[in-house]
Amino acid sequence: MKVDILAFGVHPDDVELGCSGSLLRHATLGYTFGICDLTRGELGTRGTAEIRIEEAENAGKVLGTQFRTNLDMADGFFEINKDNLLKVATQLRLARPTIVFANAIHDRHPDHSRASKLVSDACFYSGLSKIELYGPTGDLLPPWRPRAVYNYLQDKNIKADFSVDITPFMDKKMEAILCFASQFNIPDGEGPHTPISSKLFYEFLFAKARAYGREINVDFAEGFTVERTPGVPDMMTLL
């Protein structure tokens, strides 16, 4: 299914945490989006791969994604190699997005930066006509290269190259995040504690969105970095 935006996350919940507000905003503008998770997050301290897949499906329904797929790479141990590049490139040729969202280029979790490079490199290779890739029904997929890759910001406070106002969508974003009940906002004493399981992390998400929002004079925002300088067709539309 063709979509305007394809959002990649190395773990189920990365997209919800990093860019779901921006996806919701663009959906109201008439654009379509899909989500592709690279792994099942099976190395996470809490939950299981099966639970996280179910949570991801529920979160996708909250967001209204056109589809959600999982490439079943090895959490923590996936490599930037031919097989994984071609897995991502196949998804790109199937969905033919104009824009790709990818993990942060540098972050606390080493999977995030490695996934950002994997996705970015695959966007290039997906456009090479001599690489033959086939769809699920055996049809040859034509080359496709997205117009831009934007990296959403995650745990580390990287300076954004641009930010998206998500104020009207903050509540829906948090609803999608809380679909991952095995990971977030866990009452004390219920299972092992992790850096993201406490109420403090839940409050941090609001604070982070407020911090990026303050820079563009809105209540809540999500920040992105860019691989190439974007052109601005109308400076009067900038916040």
N, C-alpha and C positions, 0 to 999 in steps of 0.2 A: 504494500500500500504506500503510495507516495505521500509524503508529508513535507511541510515547509521547514520544520525544525526537528532534528533528531538529537535527543539528549542521551549522552552516554554516562554511565556511572560504573565504577569498578565494583562497588558493592551495592546491593539493594539498600536503598535509603539515601545514597549519595545525591541523586537527582532531587529528591524531596528536600533535603537539607540545603542544597546549594543553589538550585535554579527553578524550583517549582513555581515560585511566585511569578517569575518572568514567563514561564510557559503559560500560566493562567492568564496573565495580562495579554499575551499575544493571541491566545484563543479568543478573547473578547473582541479582538481586532479582525477576526476572521481567518486567522492562520491555524494550520493543523500541526500536531506534533506527535511524535512517538518516543518511546523510551527503550533503551537497550542497556541491560546490566551485563557486565563482563563476567562476573562470578556470582556464586550463590551466597557469598559471605560466610562460608562454612567454618572459618577460623575464628569467628567472633566468640568472645567469652560467653555471651548469653545467647540463648536460642539455638536453633538447628538450621541447617540448610533448608529443610522442608518447611519449617515455620516461616523463615524469612521469605521464601518464594510466595507463600500464601499471603504474607503481609504485603509484599510488593504488588501482588495482584489487586488486593483491596485498596492500596494507596493509588494505584493507577486508575481504578474506578472513580475514586474521589476526584482526581485531577481531570478525568475525562480524556485520557490519552487514547489515540486511535489504535495503538497496539503497545504491548510490552513484551520484549523477548529477552532471553538470557542465553549467553554464549557459552556458559558452563566452563569457563577457564578456571585454573587452579588459584583459589584465593591465597594471596601471599607469595605464590611461587610461579605465577604466570610470567612468561618471558616475551620480549619483543622479538618474535621470530616469524618465519614465513607463515606457519600455520595460523598463528593468531592474527597476523596482519591480514591474511586472506579472509579470515572469519569476519573481521570488522569491515573489510572492503566489500564483502558480499552483502552485508546489511546496508551499506551505503548505496550500493547499486540497486538493491530492492526498494529502498525507501526514497532515494533520490532527493535528499533534503537540500534546501538552499543554504541553510545555516546548521552548523553542528555545535552543540554545547558539550564540553568535555571537562574532566576533573581539573583541579588546580595544578598549575605547573610546578608548585613547590608547597609541600604541606607536611604536617606532623606524621601522617601515615605514609610510609614509603610507597605503598601501592598507588597512591593518588598521582604522584608526579610520573611514575612509570606508565600508568594508564593514559595520562594526558599525551605523552609522546607516542604511545602505541596508536591512539586514535588519530592524532595529527598526521603521523606517517601514513596510516592507512588511507586517509583522505587523499593524499597525493597518489598513492599506488592505485587507488580505485579509478583514477582518471587515465591510467595508461591502457591504451587499446590492445596492446599485445599480451596483457594479462587476461586470460580467459577464466571467467567465473560463471557458475551456473546456478539457477534458481532451484527451488524445491521440486519443481516439476520437470527439471532437466533442461530448461530453456537457457540459452546463452544470454547473459546479462550485459547490456551495453555499458561502456565506460561512463562513470559519473564522478565529478569532482565538485564538492560543495563550494559555494562562493566564499565562505568564511568559517573559521573555527574560533569560538569564544570560550575561554576557560573560566568557569565559575569559581568563586572563592570559597574556601572551606574553613578549616580550623585556624590557620594562621592569618593574621591581619595584614595581608598583602595590600598595597595601595592599588585601588581599582583604576583601570584605564577609562571605564565608563560604568555607570550604575543605572539600574532600571527601577523606577518607582513601582513598588508592589503594595502600596498602602491599602488599596481596596481588597487585596487578595491575601493579606497576612493571616487572617483567620482560617481560610481554606488551606493555605500552606501548612499551618500547624495541625489542622485536621488530618492532612495526608501524612505528616510526620508521625502523628500519634497512632496511625495504623500499624506502625512497627512497635507493637506493645511489648515485645520481648527486649527492646533496646532502650526505650526512652521513658523518662518520668516514672521510674519504678519506686514504689514505697520502700522505705528502709526495712531491711531484714528479709526482703524477698529475692533470694538468690545472690550471686556474687556481684559486688559493686564494680562498676567500670567508670571511666572518665565521662561517659555520655549517659549514664543511667539515672543520675540524680536530678532532682528538681532544679539544682543550680545550672545544669547544662540547658535545661528547658528555658530558664530565664535568660541564659546567655544568648540563645538564639534570637530573642526579642532585642536584647541589647546590641547585638551585632547588626541586625537589620536597622535599628535606630541609628547606629553610628554611620553606616553607609547612607542612610536617608538624610542625615544631617548635612552631609557634604553637598547634597543637591536640593536641600531645603524642602524635603518631604518627610513624612513620618517614618516610613519603612522602605528600604531598598535592598537590592541584591547587587553585588559588585562582580565585574568581569575584567579579565585581562585579554589583550588581543595579540595575535601573531603578526598581523600587519596593520598599518595605520588605516582606519576606516575613513571613507570619504563622507562628507556632510553635505547633503543636497540643499538644505535650508537651515541656516544658522539660527533663524528665529524659532525653530522648534526645539532647540536645546534648552534644558532646564537650567 
